[in-house]
Amino acid sequence: MGANMSLKKSAWDKIKYRTAIKDHHVHEDVDITMLIGKIGKIEFDKKLIMATSARRIKRRPHSFFVQYPVRMLKTYRKHSKNN
């Protein structure tokens, strides 16, 4: 999902206590997406366009190229343990 996502309250109510929102070692948007995918349907609307910035790459390349991928792996690992 990412920076431009929305979900129904009924879906949030089903997953909100299982999210890792306060865990700074995982990507909360990917975590939410993976939880929603287990209980329902995810739709992609190509009309929803969001501008993004390359600030992280320019200002903190270590964050983007090292920490970001590590968080992604930890997020996937969290969900592979919970299957």
C-alpha positions as a printed Julia matrix, in Angstrom:
83×3 Matrix{Float64}:
   0.0     0.0     0.0
   2.19    2.86    1.12
   1.82    6.6     1.4
  -1.46    6.78   -0.52
  -3.73    4.16    0.97
  -7.09    3.91    2.6
  -9.03    1.14    4.23
 -12.51    0.62    5.55
 -13.14    0.99    9.25
 -14.5    -2.56    9.35
 -11.19   -3.87    7.98
  -9.19   -1.74   10.44
 -11.29   -3.05   13.32
 -10.35   -6.61   12.34
  -6.59   -5.99   12.28
  -5.82   -3.02   14.51
  -4.66   -5.07   17.49
  -2.38   -7.23   15.32
  -0.49   -4.38   13.64
   3.09   -3.45   14.37
   2.45    0.29   14.21
   4.6     1.0    17.26
   7.39   -1.34   16.17
   9.98    0.83   14.43
  11.73   -2.26   13.05
   9.0    -3.03   10.51
   7.22   -1.06    7.79
   3.77   -0.28    9.15
   2.24    0.18    5.69
   3.46   -3.22    4.5
   2.39   -4.77    7.8
  -1.13   -3.39    7.41
  -1.27   -4.5     3.78
  -0.23   -8.04    4.64
  -2.79   -8.25    7.45
  -5.57   -6.93    5.19
  -4.56   -9.43    2.5
  -5.14  -12.28    4.96
  -8.7   -11.24    5.78
  -9.98   -9.59    2.64
  -9.35   -8.04   -0.71
  -6.87   -5.35   -1.72
  -7.74   -3.16   -4.67
  -5.4    -0.99   -6.69
  -6.77    2.22   -8.16
  -4.37    3.71  -10.69
  -6.27    7.01  -10.55
  -4.95    7.61   -7.01
  -1.66    9.34   -7.68
   0.77   10.45   -4.99
   3.91   12.52   -5.44
   6.94   11.24   -3.56
  10.31   12.64   -2.69
  13.86   11.32   -2.96
  14.92   13.13    0.23
  15.75    9.9     2.05
  18.06    8.76   -0.74
  19.78   12.15   -0.96
  20.07   12.99    2.72
  20.37    9.59    4.36
  21.44    6.99    1.81
  22.31    4.48    4.56
  18.73    4.67    5.77
  17.37    3.97    2.3
  19.83    1.33    1.09
  20.48   -0.51    4.37
  17.88    0.19    7.06
  14.87    0.25    4.73
  15.57   -3.22    3.22
  16.3    -4.66    6.69
  12.93   -3.4     7.92
  11.28   -4.99    4.9
  12.86   -8.35    5.72
  11.76   -8.04    9.35
   8.23   -7.23    8.22
   8.08  -10.32    5.99
   9.61  -12.44    8.74
   6.94  -11.26   11.2
   4.23  -12.43    8.84
   5.87  -15.72    7.89
   5.98  -16.64   11.61
   2.29  -15.82   12.01
   0.97  -18.0     9.17
